[in-house]
Amino acid sequence: MNKPISPFPQTIAERAVEFYLDAQNDNIDTGALHHWLMENDQHQAAWDHITSTNKKIGLLSTTAAQKALLTPPGIKRRQALKSLAILLFGSAGIGYAYRNGSMTDALADIRTGIGERDTILLSNGTLLNINTDSSLNIEETNSSINLHLLKGEIMLTTSFKNVIQSHKKMISVKTEHGTLSPLGTVFSVHTHRAKTDVSVFEGNVAATSSNTALFSSFNYKQGSFLGNISSGNSASLMATSNGVVLSNVRQNQPSDNAWVDGVFVAANTSLEKLLTTIKRHRRGHLSWDKEISTLSISGTFPLDDTDKILATLERHLPVRVQRISRYWVRILPEDN
């Protein structure tokens, strides 16, 4: 993959990013900036470029960009500045990267790669589990913690009792399709292109179709209230031509929260559902013949060893694993 083409040396691009971040944080040394701009025509050109580009895409107003500024001098700070400089000064594909979300994901506050999971304890005592290939931003105020799930899947374990007793911050989860406000609950959120899936394992979750969900005096106040999702149930915030609706209400399945323990639990589950899950946890290309999609399977499968899962499928189902390379695998009918 070719690197973005930039007319500016990396050191100049990084210095321009650092000055611009300082300026946004009201921490700019105007004398140093003026001296730097006068040193070289490329310095002025880089400054003009960064101010113009940031007006268009707002990259340097993100939380991740501000964290780069607050990181103490050292290797991590240089790496952060280098990444921002590449994104801002790379002329090839910057607009596309911003529009399709890859730039937003790259600069998210929290990210996991393919096959990675993470666990974080938030300041109000909420346990946040993050599934493979996911990204989110965290906005914290004096009274709340707001999570913006950009991609993938998370699970939260909150305690309403502890929040009341200790006056800790309330929490909400926002996706492209709406906002979810929990009440003493364990629940997961998985965002897709056209919908957001929610599974509640304890307590209740209120769903709205906008980001105006508030919690005040222990009563929900919503903008566009969609409904409550109760313990033991799952539902989807679905984008339709008439707006976002709450649909596909159903009972939870064993596999809905098993990923937290690194496994997939199948109980007469379609092979297509298992393979779709494996695909999220496996690098490279994985595809399968439609003919085998409806085969059913039961068992517990380790998500950290997808090769082992494929070998198990080949032993117990009428399928054949075709390996063109380690990163290019196709599942076919046994007699194909």
Secondary structure, DSSP 8 states (H G I E B T S, - for coil): ------SS-HHHHHHHHHHHHHHHTT---HHHHHHHHHH-HHHHHHHHHHHHHHHHH-GGGSHHHHHHHHS-SSHHHHHHHHHHHHHHH--SSHHHHHHTSHHHHHT-SEE--TT--EEEE-TTS-EEEE-SS-EEEEEE-SSEEEEEEEEEEEEEE--HHHHHHHT--EEEEEETTEEEEEEEEEEEEEE-SSEEEEEEEEEEEEEESSS--EEETTEEE-SSEEEEEETTEEEEEEEETTEEEEEEEEE--TTTTGGGGTEEEEEEEEHHHHHHHHHHHSSSEEEE-GGGTT-EEEEEEETT-HHHHHHHHHHHSSEEEEEEETTEEEEEETT-
